[in-house]
Amino acid sequence: MNENVVKFRRPEKKPEPPVKKPRGPLPGWVPWAALVAIAVAIYVVQQSGWLGG
């Protein structure tokens, strides 16, 4: 009876690819913080009247 039993092996799992880290040492929020800082700087310059208008 044992000769009729088919033995199965688990298929080998491929190793997972390494997770991509953000490029460079900067965290992901830095570009957004820079955009907000530029926007605030433009607003301050406009309110001070340096651009004329």
Phi, psi and omega per residue, in radians:
M1 nan -0.505 -3.120
N2 -1.192 -0.407 -3.114
E3 -1.264 -0.255 3.125
N4 -1.548 -0.085 -3.092
V5 -1.533 2.226 3.096
V6 -1.693 2.179 3.139
K7 -1.626 2.278 -3.123
F8 -1.856 2.495 3.001
R9 -1.800 2.572 3.018
R10 -1.211 2.351 3.087
P11 -1.144 2.481 -3.124
E12 -1.229 2.324 3.119
K13 -1.442 2.407 3.064
K14 -1.294 2.490 3.100
P15 -1.129 2.463 -3.136
E16 -1.219 2.456 3.109
P17 -1.142 2.593 -3.132
P18 -1.111 2.532 -3.133
V19 -1.275 2.321 3.138
K20 -1.276 2.220 3.097
K21 -1.543 2.714 3.100
P22 -1.040 2.454 -3.072
R23 -1.211 2.443 3.131
G24 1.301 3.047 -3.103
P25 -1.429 -0.058 -3.057
L26 -1.410 2.407 3.028
P27 -1.209 2.896 -3.065
G28 -1.188 -0.356 -3.070
W29 -1.474 -0.180 -3.056
V30 -1.096 -0.777 3.123
P31 -1.066 -0.651 3.122
W32 -1.182 -0.685 3.113
A33 -1.115 -0.655 3.113
A34 -1.138 -0.744 3.117
L35 -1.080 -0.731 3.119
V36 -1.130 -0.717 3.141
A37 -1.111 -0.707 3.115
I38 -1.127 -0.751 -3.141
A39 -1.086 -0.747 3.124
V40 -1.132 -0.703 3.133
A41 -1.099 -0.758 3.116
I42 -1.091 -0.736 3.129
Y43 -1.069 -0.787 -3.120
V44 -1.107 -0.729 -3.141
V45 -1.118 -0.715 3.123
Q46 -1.137 -0.701 -3.115
Q47 -1.243 -0.483 -3.133
S48 -1.386 -0.268 3.091
G49 1.491 0.235 -3.132
W50 -1.232 -0.451 -3.118
L51 -1.508 -0.139 -3.114
G52 1.259 2.240 3.137
G53 2.453 nan nan
